[in-house]
């Protein structure tokens, strides 16, 4: 898991290499860290750093989708380049099969019988997949398994 110091060092390396996309993305990320620190009124813990990186990556993914819908390939490509910089700092994503296995285990653990138990299953599953899978994808898999 990256630290703020590691990201700052990589910013300096990117500045030396004149990698404009990486420089701007890492500056944006460092600013997001500072904003989160100000909001919490304390320094960020490792989990908070990961949350900020995930939030910024999610913004880039959503922006890529929206720009593609309105035929703005130039802006979509910019967001994709920024996402690719952020992706390096994210934990490895779970495959759909791994996610399905974790969901089945969570269903068995809570003894879920049907869709009415979805909340119990999701509360059991989300801490296990935090940062490694999309919550919407997990929700869809759990819904499919419970019906």
C-alpha positions as CSV (number, residue, x, y, z in Angstrom):
1,X,0.0,0.0,0.0
2,X,1.5,3.4,-1.0
3,X,2.3,6.1,1.5
4,X,2.1,9.8,1.0
5,X,5.9,10.0,1.1
6,X,6.2,7.4,-1.6
7,X,3.7,9.2,-3.8
8,X,5.5,12.5,-3.2
9,X,8.8,10.8,-4.2
10,X,7.2,9.5,-7.4
11,X,5.9,13.0,-8.1
12,X,9.5,14.3,-8.0
13,X,10.6,11.4,-10.3
14,X,7.8,12.2,-12.7
15,X,8.8,15.9,-12.7
16,X,12.4,15.0,-13.5
17,X,11.2,12.7,-16.3
18,X,8.9,15.4,-17.6
19,X,5.9,13.1,-17.5
20,X,3.1,15.7,-17.6
21,X,0.2,13.3,-17.1
22,X,1.8,11.6,-14.1
23,X,2.8,14.9,-12.6
24,X,-0.7,16.4,-12.8
25,X,-2.4,13.2,-11.6
26,X,-0.1,12.9,-8.6
27,X,-0.4,16.5,-7.7
28,X,-4.2,16.1,-7.8
29,X,-3.9,13.0,-5.6
30,X,-1.7,14.8,-3.1
31,X,-4.2,17.7,-3.0
32,X,-7.0,15.2,-2.3
33,X,-4.9,13.8,0.6
34,X,-4.5,17.2,2.0
35,X,-8.2,18.0,1.6
36,X,-9.1,14.7,3.4
37,X,-6.6,15.6,6.2
38,X,-8.2,19.0,6.6
39,X,-11.7,17.5,6.7
40,X,-10.7,14.9,9.3
41,X,-8.4,17.3,11.2
42,X,-5.7,14.7,11.5
43,X,-3.1,12.9,9.4
44,X,-4.4,10.1,7.2
45,X,-4.0,6.4,8.2
46,X,-3.2,3.8,5.6
47,X,-6.8,2.9,5.1
48,X,-7.7,6.6,4.5
49,X,-5.0,6.9,1.9
50,X,-6.4,3.9,0.0
51,X,-9.9,5.4,0.3
52,X,-8.8,8.6,-1.3
53,X,-7.0,6.8,-4.2
54,X,-10.0,4.6,-4.8
55,X,-12.3,7.7,-4.8
56,X,-10.1,9.5,-7.3
57,X,-9.9,6.3,-9.5
58,X,-13.6,5.9,-9.4
59,X,-14.1,9.6,-10.5
60,X,-11.8,8.9,-13.5
61,X,-13.7,5.7,-14.5
62,X,-17.0,7.5,-14.3
63,X,-15.7,10.5,-16.2
64,X,-14.4,8.1,-19.0
65,X,-17.8,6.6,-19.3
66,X,-19.6,9.9,-19.5
67,X,-17.2,11.4,-22.0
68,X,-17.5,8.3,-24.2
69,X,-21.3,8.7,-24.1
70,X,-21.1,12.2,-25.4
71,X,-18.5,11.4,-28.1
72,X,-15.6,13.3,-26.4
73,X,-12.8,10.8,-27.1
74,X,-10.2,13.4,-26.3
75,X,-11.4,14.0,-22.8
76,X,-12.1,10.3,-22.3
77,X,-8.5,9.5,-23.2
78,X,-7.2,12.1,-20.7
79,X,-9.2,10.5,-17.9
80,X,-8.0,7.1,-19.0
81,X,-4.4,8.2,-18.8
82,X,-5.0,9.6,-15.3
83,X,-6.8,6.4,-14.3
84,X,-3.8,4.3,-15.5
85,X,-1.5,6.4,-13.2
86,X,-3.8,5.8,-10.2
87,X,-4.3,2.1,-11.0
88,X,-0.7,1.4,-10.0
89,X,-1.5,2.4,-6.4
90,X,-4.7,0.3,-6.1
91,X,-4.6,-3.3,-4.7
92,X,-5.1,-6.1,-7.2
93,X,-8.7,-6.5,-8.2
94,X,-10.7,-9.6,-7.6
95,X,-11.8,-11.7,-10.5
96,X,-15.5,-12.4,-10.9
97,X,-14.9,-16.0,-9.9
98,X,-13.1,-15.0,-6.7
99,X,-15.8,-12.5,-5.9
100,X,-18.5,-15.1,-6.5
101,X,-16.7,-17.5,-4.1
102,X,-16.4,-14.8,-1.4
103,X,-20.1,-14.0,-1.9
104,X,-21.1,-17.7,-1.6
105,X,-19.0,-18.0,1.6
106,X,-20.7,-14.8,3.0
107,X,-24.2,-16.2,2.2
108,X,-23.3,-19.5,4.0
109,X,-21.8,-17.6,7.0
110,X,-24.9,-15.5,7.6
111,X,-27.3,-18.3,6.7
112,X,-29.1,-16.2,4.0
113,X,-32.3,-17.8,2.6
114,X,-33.3,-15.2,0.0
115,X,-33.2,-11.6,-1.3
116,X,-34.5,-10.3,2.0
117,X,-31.2,-11.2,3.6
118,X,-29.1,-9.2,1.1
119,X,-28.2,-6.6,3.7
120,X,-26.7,-9.2,6.0
121,X,-24.7,-10.7,3.2
122,X,-23.4,-7.4,2.0
123,X,-22.4,-6.3,5.5
124,X,-20.4,-9.6,5.8
125,X,-18.9,-9.3,2.3
126,X,-17.9,-5.7,1.9
127,X,-15.0,-5.6,4.5
128,X,-13.5,-8.6,2.7
129,X,-13.6,-7.0,-0.7
130,X,-12.9,-3.4,0.2
131,X,-10.7,-1.8,-2.4
132,X,-10.4,-4.9,-4.5
133,X,-13.9,-5.1,-6.1
134,X,-16.7,-2.7,-7.0
135,X,-19.6,-2.7,-4.6
136,X,-22.1,-2.6,-7.4
137,X,-20.6,-5.7,-9.0
138,X,-20.6,-7.5,-5.6
139,X,-24.3,-6.5,-5.1
140,X,-25.2,-7.9,-8.5
141,X,-23.5,-11.2,-7.8
142,X,-25.1,-11.5,-4.3
143,X,-28.5,-10.7,-5.8
144,X,-28.0,-13.3,-8.5
145,X,-26.9,-16.0,-5.9
146,X,-29.9,-15.2,-3.6
147,X,-32.6,-15.5,-6.3
